[in-house]
Amino acid sequence: MSFVSKAFARAARAFTPAVRPIPSVASPLAPGVFSDPMVAGFATSMQSYTLPDLPYDYAALEPVISADIMKLHHQKHHAAYVNNLNAALEKYAAAEAKRDLQGMIQQQSAIKFNGGGHVNHSIFWTNLTPKGQASSAPSGKLAKAIETEWGSVDKFISTFNTQTGAIQGSGWGWLGLNKESGRLQIHTMANQDPLSTAGLVPLLGIDVWEHAYYLQYKNARPDYLKAIWQIVNWKNVEERLTQASP
């Protein structure tokens, strides 16, 4: 496994497996399915990544997120990250085989950007759930951790929305776990940079690239951020916290 492959695999391990196993190409880790696409993808140096199925229909998140947005977001944008990641990894492997250091370096930004896009969206889909199935608020260990840091869930959401809404251009707002301190943090990331590169374990990510909301909310990013909490899958977030906690 190459240096970039190892580094990218380490970054991938920082997010916990999705609740629902994701179908993929044959993997040495499990016949036909695996729960962590990034780690399983590096089981062999030429493993191809595939677009994960959504755990719900495209229209399931309406009226908060329209079916048109979900279909475009999943089939076009996420699919493009997967395809471009595979292409970049193939070029990297070819350069590595020829000991072409310059060629290897040239692919690193594409691997980070498209690999980050794949990681981020794979988390994002499981962080959401149909409105009728969503809990109104976190509970248990997650609720206690949020209250410890922000005093209340409402204060956490307000702080999260303020920081995420202020992102210039494109990026993500995250709730992450600092494993060294054992405490939760709100952190924003530009473009498709994965949260693991900031030293945090991703628990909940909100995509604020315009393709995530513009067809429905136009330029009103605050309205999108206010509405999306109606479909947050708090159970998924708590499971990620439980798996990541020391």
C-alpha positions as CSV (number, residue, x, y, z in Angstrom):
1,M,0.0,0.0,0.0
2,S,1.4,3.4,-1.0
3,F,2.1,6.3,1.4
4,V,-1.0,8.2,0.1
5,S,-3.1,5.1,0.3
6,K,-2.1,4.6,3.9
7,A,-2.6,8.2,4.9
8,F,-6.1,8.2,3.2
9,A,-7.0,5.0,4.9
10,R,-6.1,6.4,8.3
11,A,-8.3,9.5,7.6
12,A,-11.1,7.2,6.6
13,R,-11.0,5.2,9.8
14,A,-11.7,8.4,11.7
15,F,-15.4,8.1,10.8
16,T,-17.4,5.2,12.1
17,P,-19.3,2.7,9.9
18,A,-22.6,3.7,8.5
19,V,-25.6,2.1,10.2
20,R,-26.7,0.4,7.1
21,P,-24.2,-1.7,5.2
22,I,-23.4,-0.3,1.7
23,P,-23.4,-2.6,-1.3
24,S,-20.2,-2.5,-3.3
25,V,-17.9,-4.5,-5.5
26,A,-16.4,-7.6,-4.0
27,S,-14.3,-6.8,-1.0
28,P,-11.8,-9.0,0.9
29,L,-13.4,-7.7,4.1
30,A,-16.8,-9.1,3.4
31,P,-18.4,-10.9,0.5
32,G,-20.3,-8.3,-1.4
33,V,-21.0,-5.8,1.3
34,F,-19.1,-3.7,3.8
35,S,-20.0,-1.0,6.3
36,D,-17.0,1.4,5.9
37,P,-16.5,2.2,2.2
38,M,-13.2,4.1,2.7
39,V,-11.4,1.4,4.8
40,A,-12.7,-1.5,2.7
41,G,-11.7,0.4,-0.5
42,F,-8.1,0.3,0.5
43,A,-8.2,-3.5,1.2
44,T,-6.4,-3.8,-2.2
45,S,-4.4,-1.1,-3.9
46,M,-6.7,-1.1,-7.0
47,Q,-10.0,-1.4,-5.2
48,S,-12.6,0.8,-6.8
49,Y,-15.0,2.9,-4.8
50,T,-18.7,2.8,-5.6
51,L,-21.6,5.1,-5.0
52,P,-23.5,3.9,-1.9
53,D,-27.3,3.5,-2.0
54,L,-29.3,5.9,0.1
55,P,-31.1,4.4,3.1
56,Y,-34.3,6.0,2.0
57,D,-36.1,7.1,-1.2
58,Y,-35.2,10.4,-2.9
59,A,-38.5,11.9,-1.8
60,A,-38.3,10.7,1.8
61,L,-36.8,13.9,3.1
62,E,-39.5,16.2,1.8
63,P,-40.6,18.8,2.5
64,V,-37.2,19.7,4.1
65,I,-35.1,18.6,1.1
66,S,-36.9,18.0,-2.2
67,A,-36.6,14.8,-4.3
68,D,-35.1,16.8,-7.1
69,I,-32.2,18.0,-4.9
70,M,-31.6,14.6,-3.4
71,K,-31.5,12.9,-6.8
72,L,-29.2,15.5,-8.3
73,H,-27.0,15.6,-5.2
74,H,-26.6,11.8,-5.0
75,Q,-26.6,10.7,-8.6
76,K,-24.6,13.6,-10.0
77,H,-22.5,15.3,-7.3
78,H,-21.6,12.3,-5.1
79,A,-21.2,10.1,-8.1
80,A,-18.8,12.5,-9.6
81,Y,-16.6,12.5,-6.5
82,V,-16.5,8.7,-6.6
83,N,-15.7,8.5,-10.3
84,N,-13.0,11.2,-10.0
85,L,-11.5,9.6,-6.9
86,N,-11.2,6.3,-8.8
87,A,-9.6,8.0,-11.8
88,A,-7.1,9.9,-9.5
89,L,-6.1,6.7,-7.7
90,E,-5.6,4.9,-11.0
91,K,-3.3,7.7,-12.2
92,Y,-1.5,7.7,-8.8
93,A,-0.9,3.9,-9.0
94,A,0.4,4.1,-12.5
95,A,2.8,6.9,-11.5
96,E,3.9,4.9,-8.4
97,A,4.6,1.9,-10.5
98,K,6.9,4.0,-12.7
99,R,8.4,5.7,-9.6
100,D,7.2,8.9,-11.1
101,L,7.3,11.1,-8.0
102,Q,6.1,14.2,-9.8
103,G,3.1,12.3,-11.2
104,M,2.3,11.0,-7.8
105,I,2.4,14.4,-6.3
106,Q,0.1,15.8,-9.0
107,Q,-2.7,13.4,-8.0
108,Q,-2.7,14.1,-4.3
109,S,-5.0,17.2,-4.4
110,A,-7.5,15.3,-6.5
111,I,-7.4,12.3,-4.1
112,K,-8.0,14.6,-1.1
113,F,-10.8,16.6,-2.7
114,N,-12.7,13.7,-4.3
115,G,-11.9,11.3,-1.5
116,G,-13.1,13.9,1.0
117,G,-16.3,14.4,-1.0
118,H,-17.0,10.6,-0.9
119,V,-16.3,10.4,2.8
120,N,-18.4,13.5,3.7
121,H,-21.4,12.5,1.7
122,S,-21.3,8.9,2.9
123,I,-21.7,10.2,6.4
124,F,-24.2,12.9,5.4
125,W,-26.7,10.5,4.0
126,T,-26.8,8.4,7.2
127,N,-27.0,11.6,9.3
128,L,-30.4,12.3,7.8
129,T,-33.7,10.4,8.1
130,P,-37.3,11.0,7.0
131,K,-39.1,13.5,9.1
132,G,-41.6,11.1,10.5
133,Q,-38.8,8.8,11.7
134,A,-36.6,11.5,13.2
135,S,-36.3,12.1,16.9
136,S,-37.1,15.6,18.0
137,A,-33.9,15.9,20.0
138,P,-30.8,13.8,20.9
139,S,-31.0,11.6,24.0
140,G,-28.7,9.7,26.3
141,K,-25.0,10.1,26.1
142,L,-25.1,12.4,23.1
143,A,-27.6,14.8,24.8
144,K,-25.5,14.9,27.9
145,A,-22.3,15.6,26.0
146,I,-24.1,18.4,24.0
147,E,-25.5,20.0,27.2
148,T,-22.0,19.8,28.8
149,E,-20.5,21.9,26.0
150,W,-23.4,24.3,25.1
151,G,-25.8,24.2,28.0
152,S,-28.7,23.0,25.8
153,V,-29.5,21.4,22.5
154,D,-31.1,24.7,21.3
155,K,-28.0,26.6,22.1
156,F,-25.9,24.0,20.3
157,I,-28.1,24.2,17.2
158,S,-27.9,28.0,17.3
159,T,-24.2,28.0,17.6
160,F,-23.8,25.4,14.9
161,N,-26.0,27.3,12.5
162,T,-24.2,30.6,13.1
163,Q,-20.7,29.1,12.5
164,T,-21.8,27.0,9.5
165,G,-23.8,29.8,7.9
166,A,-20.8,32.0,8.0
167,I,-18.7,29.7,5.8
168,Q,-17.5,31.7,2.8
169,G,-18.2,29.8,-0.4
170,S,-18.6,26.0,-0.1
171,G,-17.9,23.7,2.8
172,W,-19.3,21.7,5.7
173,G,-20.4,22.3,9.3
174,W,-19.5,19.4,11.6
175,L,-20.1,18.2,15.1
176,G,-17.0,16.2,16.0
177,L,-15.4,14.4,18.8
178,N,-12.0,15.3,20.1
179,K,-10.8,11.9,21.3
180,E,-7.9,13.4,23.3
181,S,-10.2,15.5,25.4
182,G,-13.3,13.4,25.1
183,R,-15.3,16.5,24.3
184,L,-17.5,17.6,21.4
185,Q,-16.6,20.4,19.1
186,I,-18.3,22.4,16.3
187,H,-15.9,22.8,13.4
188,T,-16.2,24.0,9.9
189,M,-14.3,22.7,6.9
190,A,-13.8,24.3,3.5
191,N,-14.7,22.6,0.3
192,Q,-14.6,18.8,0.7
193,D,-11.8,18.6,3.3
194,P,-12.7,15.7,5.7
195,L,-13.0,16.5,9.4
196,S,-10.4,13.9,10.2
197,T,-7.8,16.2,8.8
198,A,-8.6,18.5,11.7
199,G,-8.0,15.8,14.2
200,L,-11.7,15.2,15.0
201,V,-14.0,12.3,14.6
202,P,-17.0,13.3,12.5
203,L,-20.4,12.6,14.1
204,L,-22.8,14.9,12.2
205,G,-22.1,16.9,9.0
206,I,-24.2,19.4,7.2
207,D,-23.4,20.1,3.6
208,V,-23.6,23.8,2.7
209,W,-22.4,23.6,-0.8
210,E,-25.1,25.3,-2.9
211,H,-25.9,22.1,-4.7
212,A,-27.3,20.8,-1.4
213,Y,-30.0,23.4,-1.1
214,Y,-30.1,26.0,-3.9
215,L,-32.9,24.6,-6.0
216,Q,-35.2,24.8,-3.1
217,Y,-33.8,27.5,-0.8
218,K,-32.1,29.7,-3.4
219,N,-29.5,31.9,-1.6
220,A,-31.2,31.6,1.8
221,R,-28.7,29.3,3.5
222,P,-29.9,30.2,7.0
223,D,-33.4,28.9,6.1
224,Y,-31.9,25.6,4.9
225,L,-29.8,25.3,8.1
226,K,-32.9,26.0,10.3
227,A,-35.0,23.4,8.5
228,I,-32.6,20.6,8.3
229,W,-32.7,19.8,12.0
230,Q,-36.2,18.4,11.4
231,I,-34.6,15.4,9.6
232,V,-31.4,14.9,11.6
233,N,-30.9,11.2,12.5
234,W,-29.9,11.6,16.1
235,K,-29.8,7.9,16.6
236,N,-27.1,7.7,13.9
237,V,-25.1,10.5,15.5
238,E,-25.3,8.9,19.0
239,E,-24.1,5.5,17.5
240,R,-21.2,7.3,16.0
241,L,-20.3,8.9,19.3
242,T,-20.6,5.6,21.1
243,Q,-18.3,3.8,18.6
244,A,-15.8,6.7,18.7
245,S,-15.7,7.2,22.5
246,P,-12.7,5.9,24.4
